[in-house]
Amino acid sequence: MATLTESRIDLKQLASDIVAKAVKAGASDAEVTIREGDEFSAGVRMGEVETLKESGSRGVGIRVLMEAEHGYRVASTSTSDFTPEGIEHLVKGALALGRVTSVDSFAGLAETGEFGSLPGDLQLYHDDVYSLPTAERIEYARRAEAAALAADTRITNSAGGSFDASTGRKTFANSRGFAGEYEASSCSISCSPIALGKSGEMQRDYWYTYARSLKKLASPESVGLEAARRTLRRLDGRRVKTQQAPLIFAPEIARSLIGAIFDAASGDSIYRGASFFAGKLGEQVAAESVTVIDDGTMVGGFGTSPFDGEGLPSRRTVIVERGVLLNYLLNTYTGRKLNMKSTGSASRGLAGNPGIGAGNLYLEAGDQSADEILHSVESGLYVTELIGQGVNMVTGDYSRGASGIWIENGELTYPVQEITIAGNLKEMFRNITAIGNDLEFRGSVASPTLRVDGMTIAGE
């Protein structure tokens, strides 16, 4: 049997061998996932190295399906033991569990003709993320922090600067003939300075740069300066009176609202009746300016992959178009529950059944600049931080702690803190009155600047 010390072709062979072993031992169908990866992290604080971590991991998981009357019995196990004995134990354990689990009439792999992988180089892996010597990686973190500390005399301390890098490989095979694998890489620089206000209060904020390739990272100095700017604008904050007012969500905050659209459209929530989008396909659920897309095919994207967690090709799915809910996000199981087809949205760990995952999830950009949206508000709040959860996906009720900057006559005036913003997502999506042209992917979920009207700010 192939081992991980051999070539990458042998990883696929190893997965296929384990599948064959499970079928021979009595499984009707089987899926095997192998993950391996390594991580590096360097953290400095006040110029001194505080943490230095280098680690590697690998694991294999199997899911077996045993045909029974009216469906399948399903079970899964995982291990980090790649010896022949470890693999034998993995397969036997899954089959033993499978014999005693209950029958599920909706379980089962996708049809053979549905499997596949996106062709070509998706530019997910760049070996330069590990090209720097350890001393230079530490220096990246140190440079970011030093730039923040030098930006203003009010910045007196630091929660640290960091440089992180990782690479990983995922291999997947099943008994319907699919076998595929891909590699991915990432690296980042971040910084979190602490500033001292007039009254002695301390505030901190952060900034970061994140990329699949080292050469696509912003400079450490630019990260430190932006982190300093964001920290300083929080100083000497105050509360405002309770009122209804327009809210402008900064892009890095607005993406949480787009994440809520994903949660509401997830097949798991839909078939359980645990989403306010249940039964709403084809209906207007947001303002006409709103188009939300989940695209797992974008070259170099942070959420891109050639195939999903079940071996179906990744794809581009329009969830909401011009405010109308067009699609739910489904894997094979939730598709069957809803009498629909998978959207290639399966995600999975080493063990367990597939879940629902996003690719590159984003709100399409509008045609206004962030400044134009800001200038359109006579009195309102520019939201720069959300605190806590406080979102009910069944009813849409939304209430979260927040801080930001007060807007007066279209200008940012003073920082605001210790407030709560509240509304209902069903109304909030319909009350999106402006969308910025500043869409930028800093992760797998992205949004431009958003203006939402009609929300309540609870303060004094």
C-alpha positions in Angstrom: 0.0 0.0 0.0 1.2 3.5 -0.8 2.4 5.8 2.0 2.7 9.5 2.6 6.4 9.4 2.2 6.0 8.6 -1.4 5.0 10.9 -4.3 1.7 12.8 -4.4 0.4 10.3 -7.0 0.6 7.7 -4.2 -1.6 9.8 -1.9 -4.4 9.4 -4.4 -3.5 5.7 -4.7 -3.6 5.3 -1.0 -7.1 6.9 -0.8 -8.3 4.6 -3.6 -6.7 1.5 -1.9 -8.5 2.3 1.3 -11.8 2.7 -0.6 -11.3 -0.7 -2.2 -10.4 -2.3 1.1 -13.7 -1.0 2.6 -15.8 -2.2 -0.3 -14.1 -5.6 -0.2 -14.9 -5.8 3.6 -18.6 -5.2 3.1 -19.3 -1.5 2.4 -21.7 -0.8 -0.4 -20.0 2.6 -1.0 -17.1 4.4 0.7 -15.3 7.8 0.6 -11.8 8.6 1.9 -10.4 12.0 2.6 -6.7 12.5 3.3 -5.4 15.9 4.5 -1.8 16.9 5.2 -0.3 20.2 5.9 2.2 22.4 7.7 2.1 25.7 9.5 4.5 28.4 10.6 3.7 31.2 12.9 6.0 33.9 14.4 4.6 36.5 16.9 6.5 39.4 18.3 5.5 41.9 21.0 7.3 45.2 21.6 10.0 44.0 19.2 10.7 40.7 21.0 9.9 37.3 19.8 7.0 36.0 21.9 5.9 32.9 20.0 7.5 30.7 17.3 5.6 27.7 16.1 6.2 25.2 13.3 3.9 22.2 13.0 2.8 19.6 10.6 -0.3 17.3 10.6 -1.8 14.6 8.5 -4.9 12.5 8.8 -7.2 10.1 6.9 -10.9 9.7 7.3 -13.3 7.2 5.9 -17.1 7.3 5.5 -18.8 4.0 4.7 -22.3 3.4 3.4 -24.0 0.1 3.9 -27.1 -0.6 1.9 -30.2 -1.6 3.8 -33.9 -1.7 3.1 -35.1 1.8 2.4 -31.7 3.5 2.5 -28.2 3.3 3.9 -26.5 2.9 7.2 -23.7 5.5 7.4 -20.6 5.7 9.7 -17.2 7.3 9.7 -13.9 7.1 11.5 -10.6 8.9 11.2 -6.9 8.4 12.2 -3.5 9.9 12.0 -2.0 6.4 11.9 -0.9 5.6 8.3 0.6 2.2 9.1 -1.1 -0.8 7.5 -2.3 -1.7 11.0 -3.7 1.8 11.5 -5.6 1.7 8.2 -6.9 -1.8 8.9 -8.3 -0.5 12.3 -9.8 2.6 10.5 -11.7 0.5 8.1 -12.9 -2.1 10.6 -14.0 0.6 13.0 -16.1 2.3 10.4 -17.8 -0.9 9.2 -18.5 -2.0 12.8 -20.2 1.4 13.5 -22.0 1.2 10.2 -23.7 -2.1 11.2 -25.4 -0.5 14.2 -26.4 3.0 12.9 -29.9 3.7 11.9 -31.1 3.6 8.2 -31.3 7.0 6.4 -33.5 7.0 3.2 -31.8 10.1 1.9 -28.2 9.0 2.4 -26.0 7.9 -0.5 -23.3 9.2 -2.8 -24.0 11.3 -5.8 -24.6 9.6 -9.2 -21.4 8.5 -11.0 -21.8 11.0 -13.8 -21.9 14.0 -11.4 -18.3 13.7 -10.2 -15.5 15.7 -11.6 -12.9 18.4 -11.0 -12.2 21.8 -12.5 -9.5 21.7 -15.2 -6.3 23.8 -15.3 -4.2 25.6 -12.7 -6.4 27.4 -10.3 -3.3 29.1 -8.7 -4.1 27.9 -5.2 -0.5 26.9 -4.4 2.7 29.0 -4.4 5.8 27.5 -2.8 7.2 31.0 -2.1 5.2 31.2 1.2 8.1 29.2 2.7 10.9 30.9 0.7 12.0 33.3 3.5 14.5 32.1 6.2 13.0 32.1 9.7 14.8 35.2 10.7 13.2 37.2 7.9 9.7 35.9 8.7 10.2 37.2 12.2 11.4 40.5 10.8 8.2 40.8 8.8 6.2 40.7 12.0 8.7 43.0 13.8 8.5 45.6 10.9 4.7 45.7 11.0 4.7 46.3 14.8 7.5 48.9 14.6 5.6 50.9 11.9 2.5 51.0 14.1 4.5 52.0 17.3 6.2 54.8 15.4 3.0 56.2 13.8 1.9 58.3 16.8 3.0 59.0 20.4 -0.4 57.9 21.7 0.4 54.4 20.6 2.2 53.2 23.7 1.9 49.4 23.6 1.1 46.5 21.4 -0.8 43.2 21.4 1.8 42.0 18.9 2.7 41.6 15.2 2.7 38.3 13.4 3.8 36.5 10.3 2.0 33.2 9.4 2.3 30.8 6.5 0.8 27.4 5.7 0.5 24.8 3.0 -1.8 21.9 2.7 -3.0 19.1 0.4 -6.4 17.5 0.2 -6.9 14.1 -1.5 -10.3 12.5 -1.9 -11.5 9.3 -3.5 -14.7 7.3 -3.5 -16.1 4.0 -4.7 -17.9 5.6 -7.7 -14.6 6.1 -9.5 -13.6 9.6 -8.4 -10.1 10.4 -7.2 -8.7 13.9 -7.0 -6.3 16.1 -5.0 -5.1 19.7 -4.8 -2.6 21.8 -2.9 -3.1 25.2 -1.4 -1.0 27.8 0.3 -1.4 31.0 2.3 0.6 33.6 4.2 -0.3 36.7 6.2 1.1 39.6 8.2 -1.0 41.2 11.0 -0.5 43.8 13.7 -2.5 45.0 16.7 -1.3 48.2 18.4 -2.7 49.7 21.7 -3.3 53.5 22.1 -3.8 55.6 25.1 -6.6 58.2 25.2 -7.0 61.5 27.0 -8.8 60.0 30.0 -6.3 57.1 30.3 -8.5 54.6 28.5 -6.8 52.1 26.2 -8.0 51.1 22.8 -6.7 48.6 20.3 -7.5 47.6 16.7 -5.7 45.6 14.1 -5.0 45.2 10.4 -3.7 42.4 8.2 -2.7 41.3 4.7 -3.5 37.8 3.5 -2.5 36.1 0.3 -1.8 32.8 -1.4 1.6 34.0 -2.4 4.3 35.9 -0.5 4.7 38.4 -3.4 1.0 39.4 -3.2 1.2 40.5 0.5 1.1 44.2 1.3 4.3 45.5 3.0 4.6 45.0 6.7 4.9 48.8 7.1 1.6 49.5 5.4 -0.1 46.9 7.6 1.4 48.6 10.7 0.3 52.1 9.6 -3.2 51.0 8.8 -3.5 49.2 12.2 -2.3 52.4 13.9 -4.9 54.5 12.0 -7.7 52.2 12.9 -6.6 52.1 16.6 -6.3 55.9 16.9 -9.7 56.6 15.5 -11.3 54.6 18.4 -9.8 56.9 21.1 -12.1 59.0 23.4 -15.3 57.3 22.2 -18.7 58.2 23.6 -22.2 56.8 23.5 -25.1 58.4 21.5 -28.7 58.6 22.3 -31.0 55.8 21.3 -32.5 56.5 17.9 -33.2 55.2 14.4 -30.5 56.2 11.9 -28.8 55.0 8.7 -25.9 52.7 9.2 -22.9 52.4 7.0 -21.1 49.1 7.3 -17.4 49.1 6.5 -16.4 46.4 4.0 -14.8 44.1 6.6 -17.9 44.4 8.7 -20.5 44.2 5.9 -19.2 40.8 5.0 -20.8 39.4 8.1 -24.2 40.4 6.6 -23.3 38.5 3.4 -22.4 35.6 5.6 -25.9 35.8 7.1 -27.3 35.4 3.6 -25.2 32.2 3.2 -26.5 30.9 6.5 -30.1 31.6 5.5 -29.7 29.9 2.1 -27.9 26.8 3.5 -29.7 23.6 2.6 -29.2 22.3 6.2 -31.1 25.2 7.6 -33.7 25.1 4.8 -34.8 21.5 5.2 -35.0 21.8 8.9 -37.2 24.9 8.6 -34.6 26.8 10.6 -34.2 29.7 8.2 -36.3 32.8 7.2 -35.4 31.9 3.6 -37.3 28.6 3.8 -40.0 28.5 1.1 -38.9 31.8 -0.4 -37.3 30.7 -3.7 -38.3 33.0 -6.5 -39.4 35.8 -4.1 -37.9 39.2 -3.4 -35.8 38.9 -0.2 -33.5 42.0 -0.6 -33.3 45.3 -2.3 -33.1 45.2 -6.1 -29.5 46.4 -6.0 -28.5 43.2 -4.2 -26.9 40.3 -6.0 -25.0 37.7 -3.9 -22.9 35.0 -5.6 -21.0 32.0 -4.3 -18.2 31.2 -6.7 -15.8 28.3 -6.0 -14.2 28.6 -9.4 -12.3 32.0 -9.2 -8.7 31.6 -10.1 -6.6 32.2 -7.0 -9.6 32.7 -4.8 -9.4 32.1 -1.0 -12.5 29.8 -1.2 -11.6 28.2 -4.6 -11.2 24.4 -5.0 -11.4 22.1 -8.0 -14.0 19.9 -6.4 -16.2 20.0 -3.4 -16.3 17.8 -0.3 -18.1 15.0 -2.2 -16.0 15.1 -5.4 -18.4 17.2 -7.5 -16.9 20.0 -9.5 -16.9 23.4 -7.8 -19.2 25.9 -9.5 -20.6 29.5 -9.5 -24.0 29.8 -7.9 -26.1 33.0 -7.9 -27.9 33.0 -4.5 -29.7 36.3 -4.8 -30.1 38.2 -8.1 -31.4 41.7 -8.1 -33.0 41.0 -4.7 -34.7 37.7 -5.8 -33.7 34.5 -4.0 -32.7 32.1 -6.9 -30.9 29.2 -5.2 -30.2 27.4 -2.0 -26.7 26.1 -1.4 -26.9 22.3 -1.3 -24.8 19.1 -1.0 -26.2 15.8 -2.2 -28.0 14.9 1.0 -29.8 18.3 1.5 -30.6 18.3 -2.3 -32.4 14.9 -1.9 -34.2 16.2 1.2 -35.5 19.2 -0.8 -36.0 17.2 -4.1 -33.3 19.3 -5.7 -29.7 18.8 -7.0 -26.4 19.6 -5.3 -24.9 23.0 -6.1 -21.4 21.6 -5.5 -21.4 23.1 -2.0 -20.4 20.1 0.1 -17.7 20.6 2.8 -16.2 18.1 5.1 -13.6 17.3 7.7 -11.9 14.0 8.0 -14.9 12.4 9.7 -18.6 12.9 9.7 -21.1 13.6 7.0 -20.6 16.4 4.5 -21.9 19.8 5.5 -22.5 23.0 3.5 -19.6 25.3 2.7 -19.1 28.5 0.8 -16.6 29.1 -2.0 -15.9 32.7 -2.7 -19.0 34.4 -1.3 -19.6 38.0 -2.2 -22.0 40.8 -2.8 -21.6 42.3 -6.3 -20.2 45.8 -6.2 -22.3 48.9 -6.8 -21.3 52.1 -8.6 -20.9 54.5 -5.7 -17.6 55.2 -3.9 -17.4 54.8 -0.1 -17.0 58.6 0.2 -20.2 59.2 -1.9 -22.1 56.9 0.4 -20.7 58.6 3.5 -21.6 62.0 2.1 -25.2 60.9 1.6 -25.8 60.5 5.3 -26.8 63.6 7.3 -26.7 61.8 10.7 -25.8 58.2 11.3 -23.2 55.6 12.2 -20.2 54.2 10.4 -19.8 50.7 11.9 -16.3 49.5 12.4 -16.8 46.7 14.9 -19.4 44.2 15.8 -19.4 42.4 19.1 -21.1 39.1 20.0 -23.6 37.0 18.0 -27.2 37.9 18.6 -28.6 36.7 15.2 -31.7 34.4 15.0 -31.7 32.7 11.6 -35.2 31.4 12.1 -36.9 34.8 12.7 -34.2 37.1 11.3 -34.0 39.1 14.6 -30.6 40.9 14.7 -29.0 42.6 17.7 -25.3 43.1 18.2 -22.9 45.2 20.2 -21.1 47.7 18.0 -18.7 50.6 17.8 -17.9 53.0 15.1 -17.7 56.6 14.1 -20.6 59.1 14.2 -21.5 60.7 10.9 -22.7 64.3 10.8 -23.5 66.1 7.6 -21.7 63.5 5.6 -18.5 63.6 7.6 -16.9 61.3 10.1 -16.8 63.2 13.4 -16.2 61.3 16.7 -15.9 57.6 17.8 -18.9 55.9 19.3 -18.8 52.9 21.7 -20.9 50.9 24.1 -23.9 50.7 21.8 -26.1 48.0 20.3 -27.5 48.0 16.8 -30.8 46.1 16.2 -33.1 45.2 13.4 -34.4 42.2 11.5 -32.4 40.7 8.6 -35.5 40.4 6.5 -36.0 44.2 6.6 -32.2 45.0 6.7 -31.6 43.2 3.3 -34.6 45.1 1.8 -33.3 48.4 3.3 -29.8 48.3 1.7 -30.0 51.7 0.0 -26.4 52.0 -1.3 -23.6 49.6 -2.3 -20.0 50.7 -2.7 -17.7 50.0 -5.6 -14.9 49.0 -3.2 -15.3 45.2 -3.3 -12.0 43.5 -2.3 -11.3 39.9 -1.3 -9.4 39.8 1.9 -10.7 36.3 2.6 -13.3 33.9 1.1 -16.2 36.2 2.0 -16.3 39.8 0.7 -18.5 42.8 0.5 -18.2 46.4 -0.5 -19.3 49.3 1.8 -23.1 49.0 2.6 -25.7 51.5 3.7 -28.6 50.1 5.6 -31.5 52.3 6.7 -34.1 51.9 9.4 -32.0 50.2 12.1 -32.1 51.1 15.8 -29.1 52.3 17.7 -29.5 51.6 21.4 -27.3 53.9 23.4 -28.0 56.4 26.2 
